Amino acid sequence: MSYSVGQVAGFANVTVRTLHHYDEIGLLSPSGRSHAGHRRYDDADLDRLQQILFYRELGFPLDEVAALLDDPDADPQEHLRRQHQLLTTRIAELRKMAEAVEHAMEARKMGINLTPEEKFEVFGDHDPEQYAHEAQRRWGGTEAYRESQQRTARYTKADWQRIQDESADWAERYQALMARDEPPTGEPAMELAEEHRRHIGRWFSECPYEMHTCLAQMYVTDERFTAFYDAMRPGLARHLHDAILANASRHA
């Protein structure tokens, strides 16, 4: 039994263009061809595609996926065990964030004033203000931090909810961008990096491109920040880092 590229795209909910790309880079080459030269995929090809999509969903870049799948010492069962462990960890992290969101929603519904710590539970272990605060502490001056403190002191619960909603919407769109295999140096990723910078500037303190690139470095060198972004989607911290640098470079 063999399947056309269109059929496989429909089974896996990917585009034909994605399958062509996987073939071109040698990640998934169909086992056969029709008399007319069209790609034909068999069941073994579908199994490999399933493994590829599992790893992609977990945030692995394509070159690492290829290395894992082509490792002669690894067997299919080992891949499944690894993916199960990664998925279990991710589910636990997302469940913790979901519980924090539910707590904030319930408090808002009942008119309960959240403590400063509770306001930021929806962001995981870190609050967005910490980014501007810590960046300014590390890279000179305290004006940005004072500005951030002055602004946030005036915020109401409605303001915090708007910040949370904007952050959640941005995160959803960034995860979708990564699911489409958009490169961090592409226009869509750079636009979301720019939106990320403006969000900080709008709600906390001015965030010029130099500061934004400093923040980007923290996202990949400080495990707390890496964990925050990778809880949204594994690999997001590195992807965002690269997108921020590319965006800053084009505005230089």
FIROLUM-862814 format. One line per 10 residues: their letters; for each residue x, y, z of N, C-alpha, C, CB. Coordinates in steps of 0.02 Angstrom, whole numbers. Each point is the difference from the previous one (the first is absolute). Glycine has a CB too. Layout:
// residues N
a	X/Y/Z/X/Y/Z/X/Y/Z/X/Y/Z  ...
***
This chain:
// residues 252
msysvgqvag	42/-59/0/-42/59/0/44/62/0/-92/-62/61  79/107/-107/39/62/-2/-48/59/-6/99/-59/-52  -74/117/69/-42/60/3/33/58/-36/-48/-39/110  7/82/-139/26/59/-34/19/53/51/-70/-25/-101  108/74/78/21/54/45/-61/38/27/109/11/-62  -161/-3/20/-60/34/23/-36/-39/54/-10/51/-112  7/-117/104/-32/-42/51/37/4/66/-42/-76/-90  108/72/86/40/2/62/-7/68/34/82/-83/-50  -82/136/11/-10/67/28/-66/3/38/68/51/-93  -120/-82/64/-65/-1/33/-1/-42/63/-52/17/-110
fanvtvrtlh	85/-75/108/4/-42/60/33/37/58/6/-102/-73  50/135/58/43/29/52/-17/73/15/89/-78/-35  -135/107/-3/-18/70/9/60/47/-8/-92/-36/77  132/21/-129/56/44/-18/-11/20/-73/80/-56/83  -40/102/-106/-6/22/-69/42/-44/-46/-22/118/39  1/-119/-102/40/-35/-50/70/31/-4/-104/-30/-65  106/96/72/64/35/-2/47/-25/55/-57/101/-47  29/-115/107/41/-26/55/29/-68/-18/-71/62/82  30/-106/-112/24/-66/-20/54/5/-54/-112/-49/30  103/95/-76/51/10/-52/65/23/32/-89/29/-84
hydeigllsp	83/16/134/60/25/34/36/-56/37/-55/113/12  17/-156/23/31/-56/35/36/-46/-48/-90/7/88  61/-15/-148/32/-42/-50/65/33/-25/-113/-46/-35  110/110/23/58/36/-27/59/-1/47/-77/73/-63  64/-72/128/56/1/48/18/-71/24/-37/114/37  2/-164/-64/17/-69/17/-29/-24/66/101/16/-64  -147/22/92/-29/-20/64/-53/-54/-9/23/115/44  -62/-110/-97/-51/-49/-15/-6/-7/-76/-63/27/108  98/-75/-135/-3/-13/-72/-48/-58/-12/118/43/-18  -168/-34/-24/-48/-54/-12/34/-62/-29/-89/85/-19
sgrshaghrr	61/-142/36/31/-63/-20/-10/-16/-73/-17/-40/115  -32/71/-147/-12/-17/-70/-22/60/-41/-31/-112/37  24/98/-100/-24/50/-48/-51/-33/-46/111/64/4  -159/-25/-27/-48/-26/-48/32/-2/-69/-97/44/68  61/-73/-117/26/-2/-68/12/70/-27/-61/-107/-19  23/155/45/8/70/-22/53/37/40/-119/-1/-35  151/-34/83/53/31/39/-24/35/63/60/14/-105  -124/-23/123/-26/33/60/19/-40/62/-95/48/-66  102/-13/122/19/-31/63/-54/-49/23/67/102/30  -45/-160/-3/-46/-49/30/29/-22/67/-39/-39/-115
yddadldrlq	-2/43/167/22/-15/68/-30/-65/23/11/123/25  30/-165/9/-27/-62/28/-9/7/76/56/-66/-92  -76/11/125/-14/3/71/62/18/41/-90/-84/-17  149/60/-4/61/17/36/14/75/-4/46/-115/-25  -61/145/-33/9/72/-8/-47/37/47/34/-15/-120  -95/-10/127/-48/33/45/23/-5/72/-93/-27/-80  122/-31/99/27/-7/68/54/51/12/-27/-122/-1  71/131/-47/54/49/8/-28/71/5/79/-76/-64  -129/91/22/-30/66/3/-32/12/69/-21/-3/-124  -10/-48/152/-29/8/66/54/18/51/-89/-82/-29
qilfyrelgf	146/48/26/55/15/45/26/71/-10/31/-121/0  -25/142/-63/22/68/-15/-46/51/32/50/-40/-109  -115/30/99/-48/49/26/-3/0/76/-67/-15/-104  78/-43/135/5/-1/73/58/44/23/-48/-117/3  106/108/-33/59/39/20/-9/74/-16/71/-101/-18  -102/116/-39/-11/70/-17/-47/33/51/18/-27/-122  -70/-9/142/-46/27/50/35/12/66/-94/-60/-56  145/22/70/39/9/61/54/54/-7/-22/-119/27  26/149/-86/45/57/-9/68/-16/-27/-59/50/90  72/-112/-112/65/-18/-27/8/30/-70/1/-106/68
pldevaalld	57/137/-82/13/24/-69/9/-60/-47/53/105/45  -62/-92/-109/0/-55/-49/65/-38/-1/-80/65/-67  136/-30/75/64/-36/-4/8/-48/59/51/97/-60  -77/-78/119/4/-45/57/-48/-59/-9/32/96/74  -90/-83/-104/-47/-55/-13/33/-52/-45/-99/80/13  132/-55/-66/33/-46/-46/54/-41/35/-22/80/-94  61/-47/137/53/-36/36/-29/-53/46/72/103/-6  -128/-87/39/-31/-48/46/-28/-60/-38/-27/94/78  -8/-81/-132/-33/-54/-37/50/-44/-37/-100/72/-11  156/-42/-8/49/-38/-39/55/-31/43/-24/75/-95
dpdadpqehl	17/-68/161/48/-29/46/-4/-77/-4/-8/101/77  61/-134/-98/-4/-72/-9/-8/-38/66/71/13/-100  -55/20/156/-5/-34/65/-69/8/33/122/18/13  -165/23/-44/-67/11/29/-51/-42/-37/32/117/34  -81/-142/4/-54/-39/-32/-66/38/9/61/-109/22  -113/91/-59/-64/36/4/-28/4/71/-22/-37/-116  32/-17/154/-26/0/69/36/53/42/-27/-121/-11  91/130/-1/38/51/37/-25/70/-17/100/-76/1  -116/88/-64/-28/65/-19/-65/12/36/54/-9/-112  -96/-41/115/-65/9/34/9/13/74/-52/-75/-85
rrqhqllttr	99/39/117/13/12/71/24/71/12/27/-121/14  19/145/-57/26/68/8/-56/51/-10/112/-38/-40  -152/29/-10/-54/47/-14/-52/0/56/19/-16/-122  -33/-43/149/-48/-4/54/25/38/61/-39/-112/-42  103/106/58/28/36/57/-3/75/-11/75/-97/23  -57/119/-83/-1/72/-15/-71/27/3/101/-14/-71  -148/-23/43/-69/22/0/-28/2/71/-15/-47/-114  32/-2/155/-24/-1/69/25/61/38/-2/-126/-4  65/143/-6/28/60/33/-35/62/-23/110/-57/9  -122/62/-74/-33/60/-27/-72/5/25/72/-8/-102
iaelrkmaea	-107/-48/105/-69/1/25/-3/24/72/-29/-94/-78  77/72/119/2/21/70/11/75/5/44/-113/33  0/140/-75/14/72/2/-61/40/-22/120/-23/-22  -154/0/-31/-58/35/-25/-59/-5/49/38/-24/-117  -43/-34/151/-54/-7/49/9/49/57/-12/-121/-30  74/131/51/14/47/54/-19/71/-21/93/-73/41  -77/92/-104/-18/66/-24/-76/6/-6/110/7/-62  -144/-60/39/-72/2/-7/-34/11/68/8/-76/-101  18/43/152/-28/8/67/8/72/24/26/-120/25  30/151/-42/11/70/20/-49/45/-36/121/-24/21
vehamearkm	-133/12/-85/-48/39/-38/-70/-7/30/70/-14/-104  -90/-47/120/-66/-12/29/-7/38/66/-4/-113/-55  57/113/95/-1/35/64/-11/75/-11/76/-86/50  -41/114/-99/-7/71/-15/-70/16/-25/122/7/-26  -149/-51/-17/-68/11/-26/-52/-2/55/36/-51/-108  -29/2/153/-48/-6/54/4/61/47/8/-125/-7  53/147/21/8/58/44/-32/62/-32/106/-49/46  -97/57/-111/-29/57/-34/-76/-3/1/101/6/-74  -128/-65/64/-73/-9/-1/-30/19/68/12/-91/-86  24/74/140/-26/11/68/21/68/28/3/-123/18
ginltpeekf	34/162/-57/20/65/23/54/-1/53/-112/38/-28  152/-91/28/52/-7/51/63/35/-24/-48/-110/39  78/150/5/63/32/-17/57/-51/7/-44/112/39  79/-124/-92/56/-46/2/61/33/32/-43/-58/-102  83/18/135/64/25/26/47/12/-58/-16/-62/110  70/101/-100/48/9/-54/26/-65/-28/32/107/51  -21/-157/-7/25/-65/-24/-52/-35/-43/72/-10/103  -135/14/-82/-54/-34/-36/-12/31/-68/-52/-30/109  62/95/-115/-12/33/-64/43/-30/-55/-29/105/61  87/-130/-42/48/-23/-49/1/-76/-8/67/100/25
evfgdhdpeq	-111/-136/10/1/-72/-6/-15/-23/-70/-35/-7/118  -5/46/-155/-17/-21/-69/61/2/-45/-115/43/17  168/-11/5/61/3/-39/50/-53/22/-19/121/-18  -1/-166/61/47/-51/24/36/27/61/14/-46/-116  50/32/121/39/20/58/28/70/-6/29/-118/16  -42/152/-73/29/66/-11/-54/49/-23/111/-52/-28  -103/115/46/-47/50/-25/35/41/-55/-59/5/112  20/23/-159/30/36/-55/43/59/22/-96/-35/-69  77/67/124/38/57/22/72/-19/18/-105/51/42  114/-114/-22/67/-23/19/48/5/-58/-51/-76/84
yaheaqrrwg	26/70/-145/44/3/-58/33/69/-4/-72/-84/-60  30/136/61/27/68/-5/42/16/61/-99/35/-68  75/-56/126/37/13/62/69/-31/-2/-109/5/63  111/-71/-77/64/-34/2/47/22/-55/-58/-97/51  30/111/-110/41/24/-55/33/66/17/-75/-60/-82  35/105/111/27/65/17/52/-5/56/-108/54/-36  95/-99/84/47/-10/55/67/-25/-27/-95/-24/79  91/-21/-130/61/-29/-26/37/46/-47/-52/-111/13  14/151/-53/32/36/-55/-3/76/7/-28/-95/-71  28/117/133/12/71/10/-61/42/19/90/-14/-79
gteayresqq	-81/54/132/-51/48/19/-59/-32/35/35/69/-95  -77/-27/123/-60/-25/33/-62/39/-22/70/-33/98  -64/75/-149/-56/40/-22/-57/-43/-25/80/91/-30  -64/-143/-8/-53/-44/-27/-37/-34/57/67/-18/-104  -30/-3/155/-33/-34/56/-45/49/38/98/-78/10  -74/139/2/-42/50/35/-63/14/-41/103/51/53  -94/-45/-119/-58/12/-43/-50/-58/5/73/68/-78  -47/-128/78/-43/-59/4/-38/-1/66/79/-63/-74  -45/78/128/-32/0/65/-55/53/3/107/-40/52  -94/99/-79/-49/53/0/-62/-19/-40/92/84/13
rtarytkadw	-81/-114/-71/-57/-19/-42/-43/-54/34/67/29/-102  -34/-84/123/-38/-57/25/-34/15/66/80/-75/-57  -55/123/94/-33/18/63/-70/27/-11/112/25/49  -125/2/-109/-65/30/-16/-48/-50/-33/57/110/-12  -33/-170/-5/-40/-46/-38/-56/-31/42/99/-24/-71  -157/19/40/-57/-33/31/-2/-74/-20/-65/109/0  18/-146/29/-8/-70/-19/-16/-5/-75/-39/-28/116  1/76/-141/-16/-1/-72/63/9/-42/-114/46/26  159/-4/-3/64/10/-36/39/-65/-2/3/121/34  2/-154/25/38/-62/2/-33/-54/-44/38/29/116
qriqdesadw	-104/-30/-117/-34/-48/-43/15/13/-73/-90/-12/86  92/76/-105/16/17/-69/71/-22/-18/-80/98/6  126/-87/40/69/-21/-11/2/-76/-10/44/96/70  -79/-132/-28/-1/-73/-5/-31/-22/-66/-8/-8/124  -47/40/-144/-34/-19/-62/45/13/-60/-110/26/52  144/32/-52/45/15/-55/58/-51/-4/-29/123/12  55/-140/47/55/-48/2/-22/-68/-25/50/63/96  -110/-84/-75/-25/-66/-21/-13/-1/-75/-52/-16/112  25/71/-139/-13/3/-72/65/-3/-39/-104/67/21  154/-29/2/66/0/-33/30/-70/2/17/121/32
aeryqalmar	-20/-153/26/30/-67/8/-34/-50/-46/29/27/118  -94/-22/-125/-37/-47/-44/22/10/-72/-98/1/79  106/61/-100/21/13/-69/72/-20/-12/-82/94/-5  125/-86/56/70/-20/-9/5/-76/-4/38/103/62  -76/-138/-21/1/-73/-4/-25/-25/-68/-18/-6/125  -33/39/-151/-26/-18/-66/52/12/-54/-117/27/38  154/28/-30/54/15/-48/53/-55/0/-21/123/18  40/-146/41/49/-54/4/-27/-65/-28/49/55/100  -114/-68/-89/-30/-60/-27/1/-1/-76/-73/-7/101  74/67/-131/3/5/-74/72/-3/-25/-104/68/2
depptgepam	152/-78/44/71/-3/-19/25/66/-27/-14/-121/-24  -15/176/47/24/66/-21/69/12/32/-119/45/-11  168/-23/-28/66/12/29/1/63/43/52/-57/-98  -9/60/149/2/60/42/23/63/-36/23/-76/95  10/66/-152/24/58/-38/-51/22/-53/117/-38/19  -174/5/-22/-51/17/-49/-42/60/24/-3/-119/-37  -32/148/-10/-41/59/15/-51/-13/54/16/37/-117  -55/-92/116/-50/-11/53/30/-3/70/-68/-61/-84  125/27/91/32/-6/66/26/67/23/31/-119/-25  -1/157/-20/27/66/19/-56/47/20/97/-17/-77
elaeehrrhi	-155/11/44/-57/43/18/-24/-16/70/-33/7/-121  31/-71/139/-21/-18/68/53/20/51/-67/-95/-46  131/93/27/53/24/44/-9/75/13/79/-89/-42  -96/126/-10/-12/72/7/-60/13/45/50/20/-114  -102/-61/106/-59/7/43/19/-14/73/-75/-35/-96  118/-14/107/24/-17/67/36/60/31/12/-121/-34  30/154/-6/37/59/25/-48/57/18/99/-33/-71  -148/44/28/-47/54/12/-45/-13/60/3/25/-121  -18/-89/132/-40/-17/59/36/20/64/-53/-96/-63  117/81/66/40/20/59/0/75/7/72/-102/-12
grwfsecpye	-61/137/-44/3/73/2/-67/31/18/89/-5/-84  -143/-26/63/-67/28/13/-20/-7/73/-32/-26/-118  50/-31/149/-26/-14/66/51/10/57/-76/-79/-56  140/75/41/49/0/55/51/56/-6/-16/-122/7  59/121/-56/48/54/-10/23/-1/-72/38/-7/121  -10/63/-143/25/3/-68/49/-57/-12/-16/125/-2  12/-155/-57/42/-58/-15/33/10/-68/-74/-76/70  128/116/-73/35/9/-64/29/-67/-24/27/120/30  -7/-122/-93/23/-63/-29/61/-28/37/-44/38/-110  87/5/134/59/-25/37/-21/-38/62/67/97/-44
mhtclaqmyv	-116/-69/81/-24/-35/59/-36/-64/-19/-10/110/59  -27/-107/-114/-37/-60/-21/48/-58/-16/-92/74/-45  148/-58/13/48/-53/-15/32/-26/65/23/52/-113  -15/-9/163/25/-24/64/-50/-48/32/64/108/15  -128/-91/-20/-51/-45/26/2/-67/-37/-72/99/29  82/-96/-94/3/-61/-40/56/-46/25/-45/63/-99  101/-33/117/56/-41/26/-20/-35/65/82/79/-54  -120/-44/95/-23/-30/63/-45/-59/-13/9/111/55  -49/-108/-108/-47/-54/-14/35/-66/-14/-80/85/-45  142/-82/23/35/-63/-16/58/-15/48/-31/18/-119
tderftafyd	50/30/161/54/-12/47/-23/-7/72/74/63/-76  -134/-38/91/-28/-4/68/-54/-54/-1/26/123/25  -16/-176/12/-46/-57/-4/-70/18/22/96/-74/21  -104/126/21/-67/20/22/-40/27/-59/44/26/114  -12/16/-155/-35/29/-57/-9/-53/-55/49/113/29  0/-155/-38/-6/-54/-50/-59/-44/17/123/3/-22  -130/-21/86/-55/-43/22/-67/33/-11/76/-52/85  -79/118/-74/-64/36/-8/-24/-4/-73/33/78/93  12/-64/-140/-21/-1/-70/-7/-71/-27/57/109/-16  -13/-154/37/-4/-68/-25/-61/-37/28/125/-1/-12
amrpglarhl	-154/27/66/-62/-30/25/-57/12/-49/39/16/118  -35/38/-157/-50/13/-52/8/-49/-57/-2/121/31  64/-128/-53/17/-49/-52/75/-12/3/-97/37/-76  118/-99/82/73/-13/4/36/31/-60/-23/-107/62  78/141/-46/39/32/-52/-21/72/-13/16/-110/-50  -70/133/83/-24/68/-14/50/53/23/-117/-41/10  150/29/46/48/49/26/55/14/-51/-24/-38/117  53/-15/-146/53/8/-50/-27/32/-63/60/-99/47  -119/78/-68/-30/28/-61/-12/75/9/-54/-112/-27  25/131/84/-13/70/13/65/40/5/-105/-32/60
hdailanasr	155/3/-28/66/32/4/25/18/-70/26/-64/105  -29/16/-151/25/12/-67/-43/51/-37/45/-117/-3  -110/115/15/-45/48/-33/12/70/25/-85/-90/-14  97/98/79/13/66/29/65/29/-30/-60/-33/107  112/-8/-112/63/24/-28/-9/19/-73/63/-72/80  -100/32/-118/-11/16/-70/-40/64/-7/3/-123/-29  -53/133/72/-41/60/-2/41/62/17/-101/-68/30  143/62/22/42/56/19/49/18/-56/-11/-33/121  37/-18/-154/48/11/-53/-31/39/-58/59/-106/33  -121/89/-50/-31/34/-57/-20/72/17/-42/-110/-41
ha	38/126/106/-16/69/20/63/40/18/-110/-41/41  167/9/-47/63/34/19/12/58/-47/48/-108/45
***
